C-alpha cells in the first residue's frame, strides 16, 4: 500500500484529477494489501517540555468529578501552514513520551506499514531546517539504507521547507504526522461523504506545500521554445487545486443540506440524540454494538469509524433515543480534518447528551481526556451535559476495578463494551441525564374501548397499578412528557 494518499492532482487537468479522486482509493487499497511498505519512524522529544506519565490506577484514585464547564482552548489552529507565520507544532507537553511513541507506531501499522526501525532524538527545540539535528539525519540515512525502507515517518508536523530539505537528503519519501493521519482517514473512508471530507483535508494540506520545488515546478526556462511570458507550473497547480477545493466544498454543502433535511424530519417527532465521543480506539464502536446490536465495524485499528452511525436505543423508562457513533479524536488532530469533518460532527453539535468514552486501561487516560475536550471546545459543545464512560474495565486488575466502581455516580459509569458489563447502569445514567423530554408521572382513567391509547402507554412508558372498574381502566404511567401529555385528556385528577 502507498502511504502517501495526498493525490497528485497538481500534475493533471481538473477533469483527470476528479476521475483519479474517484478511483485512486480502491486501487491504492488493493495494492497496499499485498505490498506493505517498510517504514522508519522518527520521534523527537523536546526536553524543554518534560512529559508526566500517568496510569489508570492514578486516575481511579483521584476519583475526579466530571466537569462540563469552560475548557482551556490553547490549540494550534494553523489551517494554512506557513513557516514564516506559525511556530513549529509539537506534541502536547503533558503526554508521556513512551506511550506517545507506542501510539505513533500503532498509527503507522494502521496505515498498512511495517515498522523497520524506530529512532528517537532528545533536543531542546526543533531544528528549523530539518526538525532533527545533522547527526541524527545522518543516522536516519544509514538506517534507511540498511533496512531498504520505503519511507520515513515523522511524529511531528513538518513545515514546507523542512519537508523539502528532508526529501532532498533522504533516498525515500518523507511523511509527517498530518499526512499519515490523512492517509489512514483516506483508507477507512467508505461513503462518498467521507471520501470528499478526506480529499478536502488533503488538498488544503497540500496547497501551501507546493512552493519551492525547483525547476520541476516551472514551465519557463532558458532554452529554445521556452522564452516569453506565461503561467508557471506552480501557479497552474495552485489554480487547479483551488478549483478542486471549491468543487469539493460545493459537494459537501450539498451533503449538509441533505443532512439538515433529514434532521428536520427527525425533529418533527422529538427523539433526543445521544452522541458517543472519545479518543480513537477507546471502544466506542464496540460499546455502540453492545447497546444497540447494530453490528457496525469493530476494529483495534485507529480511526476504524469515520462515517457516523445512528441507531435507535430504548432506555429503562421505555423512551427512545438515537445513539450516534462518531469519529475518534487523537492528540494534535490536524485542524484541516476538524473543519473538513464538520458535516459529520454535526451530530455531536446537535446531541442533547454526550457519552465521553474513555479507555480505562490506557496509561494516557488523563491526556486523552484533555485532547478530546480540546476538540469539543473547538466544536463549541463544551456546555453540553457529559457522562464519562470508563470502558474496557475488564482489562483492569480486580483492585483497580473496585476503585473505579467506588467512584461511579450519575455522570461517571464503568463499563466493558466487549464483555457487556455495566450497560444497565449506563442506560440508567442516560435516562436520568436527559432533560429535553423529561420523565413525568401521570394517573390515567380511560374507557376500555381506548385500547390503542393503553397500548401506546404500555409501549412507551412504565405502567403500574393497572386495574379495571366497570368500563374504565385506571393506571399510573411514568414516561417521557411528550408521550404522556399526548393523552392528558384521560388524566385522572381525582
N, C-alpha and C positions, 0 to 999 in steps of 0.2 A: 504493500500500500504506500502511496505517496503522502508523506506527512504534510507537505505544504499544500493546503487546499485553497490558497488565495488564487483565484482564477486569473490566468494571464490574458485578461480581456484587452489589455493595452496594445497588444500586437495584432488584433483582429479588427475587422469592421464591426460596427454596432450590431448588425444582424448576426454575424458569426458569433459575437460574444453572447447574445441571447440564446442562440442554439446550443452553444457549448455549455452554458449555465444549466440547461435542462438535462443534459446527458452526462456531464462530467462526473457527477456524484456516483451514479450507478457504475460507470466504467472504472472509476478510481476504487470503489469499494471492492469489486471483484478482483482487481489487480492486487490490492493490498492483502487479501486473504491468503494469497499464495506466496507473496514476497514481503515478509516482514523486514523492515529496514533496521539496520544496526545503528544505534544512536549513542553518542557520548553526551552525558549530562553534565552541565556545569552550573554549580550553585555558588553564590558569593555571600558570605556573612559579613555585613558591615559592622565592625566592632564598636563603632560609635554608639550603637543602639543594642545593648545586650538584651537577649530574649529570656523570658522567665518561663520555665516548664511548669505545667500543671498536670493534674490527674483527675480521673473521675472520682476517686476517693476524696480528694480535697474538695471537689465541688459539692459532693454529698454532705461532707461535714459542715460546709459553710451554710447549707440549707437556706440559700438566699431566696428572699421573696421575689416573686415575679414583678417586674416594673414595666409600666406601659407609658411612662412619661417621656420627657424630651431626651433625645439621644445625641451624643456628640457626633456631628456630621463632618469630621475632619477627613474628607475623602478627596483623593486626587481625581479630578474630573476633566482630564486632558483628552477631549474627544478629537482634537486635531493636533497630534504631537508635533511640536516644533522645538527643536533643541535650544533655540535662542530664547524661547519664551517660557519653557517649562523645565523644572529641575528633573534630575534622573529619578525615575519612580522606583522605589524599593519596597520590599515586603514590610508588613506592619511590624513595628518594633517589639510587640509583645508576643510574637509567635515563638514557640520552641523550635529551634533550628533543626534538630534531628527529625522531629515529627513533620516539619515543613518539607524537609528533603524527601522523606518517605512519601508524602503526598505528591510531590513533583514526579517521583518515579512512577507512581500509580497513574498520573496524568499521561506520562509517556506510553505506558502499556495500554491505556485506554485508547490512545491514538493508533495502536497497532504496531508500535516499535518494540524492538528488543534492546534492552539496556546493555550495551557493550562495556561501558565503564562510567563511573561517576567521579567527577573531580570537584573538589571544594577549595575555595580560597577565602581567607580571612584578611580583610583590609579595612582601613579606616573610612574610605569613601570611594565612590566609583571612579575609574579612570575615564576621563571624558572622551578618549579616542576609541577604546576597546572594552570598556567596563572592567576587564581584568588587567593585571599588570603584564609587562612584556615577558617576564619569566614564565608566568602561568600560561601565556599564549603559546610560547614555545613548547611547553609541556602538553598542551592540548594538541598541537600539531603532531607531536610524537605519538600520542595515544591514538589519534585518528589514523596515522599511518600504520601503526602496528595492529590495529583492530579492523582496518578497512571499513571504517564507519561511513555510512551514507550521509549522516547529518550530525550537527552539534546542536543540542537544545540548551538554551539558557533559561534559568529560572528567574528571569528579570525581563522587563521591557527594555528594548534597545532603541536608542534614538536612531534616526535615519543615518547619521554619519557613522555611528558605532556599527550598525548593520553592514554598511558598505565597507568599512575598514576590516571587519572580521571576515567578510566574504572574500576580500582581496588577499587575505593572509592564510585562509584555511582552504584545503583542497576539496571541500564538500559544502553542502548547503548549511546555512545557519538559520535557526528558527528561535524566536524569542517566546516568552510565556504567552503573550496575547495571541500570536499566530498558532501556537499549539492548542489553546483553548478553542479558537475559532475552528481549527481542524476537527476537533472532537465534536463540536456542535454540528459541523457540516456532515460528519459521518452519521450522526444519530437523527438528523432531521428527516422526517418521513412525510409529512404533509407539505403541500405547496406553500402554505403559510410559513412553516418552519424553514423551508429552503430559502424563501425570499428574505426572511429576517437574517439568516446567516449570511446570505450574499450581500445584503446591505452593510452588515458589520464588516465583512471582508473588504468591500470596496472603500469604505470610509477609513479602514486601517491602511489600505494600500496607497491611497491618494497622496498623502504627504511624503511617502517614501519613494516617489518617482524621480525626484530631483537628483542630479549629480551622478548619473551612471555613465558619464563619459561619452565617447564617440558613438557608442551604440544607440544613444538616445537622441541623436541629431541626424536629420536628413540633409543638412547643409555641410559642405566641405570645401576643399580647395582644388579638387580635380575637375577635369573636363565634364561638363554637363551638370555641375553642382553649384555653379556660381549664380548669384541673384537672390532676390528676396523670396521668402517662403515661410511656411509654418514649420517649426522644429518638431521633431518626433515627440519631444516632451510635451509641447503644447497640444499636439494632436491627441496624445494619450490622456492628458488631463481632461480635455474636452469630451472624449469618449466615455471616460469613467463618470464624469459629472452627468452626462446624458443618461447613462445607465442607472446612476443613483436616483435621478429624478423619476425614471420609469419604475424602478422598484418601489419607491415611495408611493407612487400613484397606485400600484397594485396592492400595497399594504393598506393604504387608505380604503380601498375597496373592501378588503378583509375586515377592517374596523367597522365599516358601515354595515356589513352583514352581521357582525357580532352585536352591534347596537340594536339591530332589528330583532335578533334572537333574544337579546336581554330584555327588550321591551315586551316581547311576548311572554317571557318568563315572569316579568314583574306584574303582568296583568293578573296572575294568580300568585300572590305573595308567598314565595318559598325562600327562606334565608339561605345564603351561601356561606359555607364554611370552607376556608382555604388552608391546605397544608403548605407550610413553608419550612425551609430549613437548609442546612448545609448539604452539598452534594454527597450522596451515598450515606445519608443519615437513616435511610429505611422508609422514606415517605411512600414509595410505591407499594412496598410490602405491607405497610400499615393500611394504605388505601384498599388493597385487595382484602385484607383481613376484615375490614369494616364493611365493605360493600360487595365482596365476591365478584368484582368487576373483571378480574383476570388480565389486568394491564401488565406490561413487561416489568419483571423484577430482575435487576442485574446489580452485581457488585461493582461494575464499571462506573466511572464518574459520568454524570450528565446522560444517563440512560433515558431519562424522561425530558423531552423538550416540548412536546405538544401537550397542552392542558387537557386533562380528562375530567369530566363531570359525571357524577353518578348519584342517584337518589339514596338517601340514608334515613332510616326510621329510628327515632330516638325512643328511650323508655317511655316518654309521655305519649308516644304514638304520633307525634307531629313529625313531619318530614322536612329534611333539609337537603340541599345539594352540596355534596362534598367535592372539592376541586383539588386535583393533584397538579403541582406546578413544577417548573424547572428548579433545580437546586442551585444554591449560591456557592461561591468559593472566595477565598481571600484574593484581593486585587482583581475582582471580576472586571474585565475590560468594560469601560463605560460605554463603548460602542454597542456592546451586547445588551446592556441595560436599556439603552434607548431603542435599539432595534427590536427588542423583545417586549416593548411596552404594550403592544397589542395583546400578546399572550398574558402578560402580567396584569392586564386589566381585571382579571378575575380576583386578584389579590386586592386591588384597589376597591372593588365593589363588594367584597366579602364583609359580612357583619362580624365575623369572628375568625381569628387566625389561630391555627394549631401550629406552634413552633416545635417541629420535630427535631430532637437532638439525640445524637449518638452517645448514650451514657457510658459506653466502653471506650470512647476515644480519649487519648491523652491530651487532645487540644480542645476539649469541650467548651471551656470558657472562651477561648479565642474564636472558635467557630460561631458561638453565640454573638460575639461582638461584630463579626463580619456580616452575619445575617441582618442584624439590627441596623447596620450602616446602609445596606442595600434597601431595607424597608424605609429608612429615613429618606433615601434618595427618591423613593416612590411616594413619599409623603403619606405614609399609612401608619405612622408610629402612634397615633391616637386611638387605634382600634383595640378592643379587648383581645388579650392573648392568653392562651392556655399553653404552658410548657409541657411538652410530651417527651419524657425521657425514655427513649426507645432502646432496644437491644439490652434490656436488663438481664436477659438470660445469659449474657456473656460475662456478667459480673460475679465475683465471689459472693457466697451467701451473706457474709457480714456487710458487704457494701450494699447489697440489695436490701438488707434490713434497714440500713441507714437511710436509703432513699425512700423506703416505704414510710419511715417515720416523718419524712418531710413533705409527704403528699398533702394536698389540700384542694380547694375548689379551682385553683388556677395552676396546679402542678400535679401531674399524674405520671407514674412509672408504668411502662407497658413493654411488651415484646410483640411486635407485629408478626414475627416468624412463628413464635410459639402460641400466639393469641392469648397472652396474659394481660390482665388489667383492662381489657376492652370495655367491659361493662362500667367500670369506674370512669373511663374516659367518656363514654356516651352520657353518663350521668352529669359529668362536668360540663359537657357541651350543652346539655339540656338546661342546666342552671345558668349558663353564661349568656344565652340568647335573650335579648331584650326587645327586639323589634316586634316579635309576636309572642308576648309573654303568656305564661301559663296562668290560667284562672280557673276557678271552681264555680259551678252553677248548678242549681237544682232545677229539674225539669218535671213538668206534668203535661203529658200529651196523650191524645187518643191512640188506642192500639192500632187504628187504621193508618196512622202515620209510620208505617213500617220502614219507609225509606229514610226518615229522619233518625229513627232508632239505629238503623244500620250505619248511617253516616257517623253518628256519635260513637258507636262502638268501634268503628274502624279508625277514627282519628283521635280518640280521647280515651282516658281510663274511666270506665263506668263502674260505679259502686252503688250498693244499696238498691238495686233494681227490684221493684215489687209491682204487683198489679192489684188494683181495686176496681172491680166492675169493668167498665170500658176504658179505664185510664191506666196509664203506666207512669210510675214515679221512679226517678233515678237521680243520682248525683254524678256529674261528669267533671273531670279535671283534664283540661287540654288547652290548646292554643286559642287565644282570644278570637282570632279570625274565624275559627270554626264555630265556637260556642255562641258568639254574637250573631251568627247567621240564623240561629234558631231561638233568638231571645224571646220571640213571641210565645214560646211554650214554657218560658221560665216560671217556676213555682215560687211566688213571692210570699207564700203563707209561712 
